[in-house]
């Protein structure tokens, strides 16, 4: 079996969390809710209908929730997808090409978006053809933080978990990947903080996508480097060493990225 590299999308490959939060906030305010910015931002990385219901004070299957979801999906194309390749985070296009050229390993996606939304976003940003499989929330029985999506991606790619990697930006990403037996790279420029990602057991926490590629290509060192703001009089960045942690299982958490 081979080595594979599997990625999250929102906050990892694409700078969508802020656009998604702005859109979801606008939608629920249009239906009479008045959530704080923090409450809206906290929904990024969770299923759409459940997030909308929480902000609206309704249940997931309520007609108001359904109307909010419909409004969100109609506007997702005009408000988010229309930005196209500019949504990609710095270094993503070049990094994915570097992986293909240097390693030749299969690449996959494991995202809590539904398939239609994930496919549309990857296509709009011009990177759909870089991936050999795209596994989504509506393709498995259980979403993140359970391992089902990661295991499905590994099966599609005929890859061995212990030799493969998952790259994501949230605690649920790390929990899913660890439960599936994957090695992990967490990015601190997405939804969750470097501290939260370290606590979730990420093998490496990095501050930019080129650093992701460096980790994937150089193997499995026991420690990672995380850049943090320097204190007065210190050098530009301080370096924190992060020790790899053993897999300890998962506990139920909200799942995925807004679809």
Secondary structure, 3 states (H helix, E strand, C coil): CECEEEECCECCCECCHHHHHHHHHHHHHCCCCCCCHHHHHCCCCCCHHHHHHHHHCCCCCCHHHHHHHHHHHHHHHHHCHHHHHHHECCCHHHHHHHHHHHCCCEEEEEECCCHHHHHHHHHHCCCHHHCCEEEEHHHCCCCCCCCHHHHHHHHHHCECHHHCEEEECCHHHHHHHHHCCCEEEEECCCCCCHHHHHHCCCCEEECCHHHHHHHHHHCCCCEEEEEEECCCCCCCEEEEEEECCCCCCCCCCCCCCCC
